[in-house]
């Protein structure tokens, strides 16, 4: 057996410790510190255990429930049967593969369930490159420009050697993963480690949102899927803010692409700052609710980001790209397109406003806007609004 693989008895002890009702992460860490090893937690004297536990907690800890037996069997089967080319692993505190970035945080998970490409498991330091990782987070309901920015930044930063960490949510998270996957396809260095890491708020057998199940499969081939939650854990609202500390803890910094003021992305940014990590934000329109959270972060001292180089220049110990990333050339704009794009500006505009700005008829505008939309230069938004897009 691989010396870094848990045997069944040790796995059983870890699952019991982490799934005993009434034993939270902080108390579990105190039990581990007192016992010295996970299996020793359950063989300590009653006197030693009573020094940390209430009678109810002690009784729960020393009882193996049918649910815990089922969890062990489910997890053991999952570990033994990954898809071809992938590895399933359970990585506890103290394992050589446990991410150093999380160890340095105030509340590290006791266990990480991990799935990913087999070659990332060959070397401990290759799995979680904390000094070469950037978290990217943002709105689940982004603007069209926000999606473009997330993909482009993730693509350029991944090509420069960074691993992109995110939460696989709809919107900005998914776009960031997509940009990293594109970089992996285009020639990211094979020894650069995972292109992207997706941190889940569910068990790794419960992809969420379901719409991103295919994305999860692609991430596993080019990177890693990570969760602290046992197999079978459904999507519970309280779990997603908790998993955000893992997203920020796995990275050297966090980039917020778009976020409203009441946003889980701001939780991730706050956690990153509390963990002593860099916080970056992309500014946006003062009229777009998705930009207000980023502007709040900038007022609080986050680094303003306009290019990938702004991120690379702030993160310590990272090689700078040999040449700036390039974007595909696009056809020159016609005078009509140039005038209409100038009239649009960079804020969403309605047809009536554009009629007033250009003097064109509504029919002329609709035709020109359709051409620009098909060319990827304009996005049609809810409420009859249009927004100019910039692809870098």
Secondary structure as GFF3:
##gff-version 3
##sequence-region A 1 392
A	DSSP	alpha_helix	8	19	.	.	.	ID=ss1
A	DSSP	alpha_helix	25	35	.	.	.	ID=ss2
A	DSSP	alpha_helix	38	41	.	.	.	ID=ss3
A	DSSP	alpha_helix	46	50	.	.	.	ID=ss4
A	DSSP	alpha_helix	55	61	.	.	.	ID=ss5
A	DSSP	alpha_helix	66	80	.	.	.	ID=ss6
A	DSSP	beta_strand	86	92	.	.	.	ID=ss7
A	DSSP	alpha_helix	100	103	.	.	.	ID=ss8
A	DSSP	beta_strand	111	117	.	.	.	ID=ss9
A	DSSP	three_ten_helix	118	121	.	.	.	ID=ss10
A	DSSP	alpha_helix	124	127	.	.	.	ID=ss11
A	DSSP	three_ten_helix	130	132	.	.	.	ID=ss12
A	DSSP	beta_strand	133	137	.	.	.	ID=ss13
A	DSSP	alpha_helix	144	159	.	.	.	ID=ss14
A	DSSP	beta_strand	163	166	.	.	.	ID=ss15
A	DSSP	alpha_helix	172	185	.	.	.	ID=ss16
A	DSSP	three_ten_helix	190	192	.	.	.	ID=ss17
A	DSSP	beta_strand	196	199	.	.	.	ID=ss18
A	DSSP	three_ten_helix	210	212	.	.	.	ID=ss19
A	DSSP	alpha_helix	213	222	.	.	.	ID=ss20
A	DSSP	beta_strand	224	227	.	.	.	ID=ss21
A	DSSP	alpha_helix	237	249	.	.	.	ID=ss22
A	DSSP	beta_strand	253	256	.	.	.	ID=ss23
A	DSSP	alpha_helix	264	274	.	.	.	ID=ss24
A	DSSP	beta_strand	278	281	.	.	.	ID=ss25
A	DSSP	alpha_helix	289	299	.	.	.	ID=ss26
A	DSSP	beta_strand	303	304	.	.	.	ID=ss27
A	DSSP	alpha_helix	308	314	.	.	.	ID=ss28
A	DSSP	alpha_helix	335	344	.	.	.	ID=ss29
A	DSSP	beta_strand	349	350	.	.	.	ID=ss30
A	DSSP	alpha_helix	351	358	.	.	.	ID=ss31
A	DSSP	alpha_helix	362	374	.	.	.	ID=ss32
A	DSSP	beta_strand	378	381	.	.	.	ID=ss33
A	DSSP	beta_strand	385	388	.	.	.	ID=ss34
###
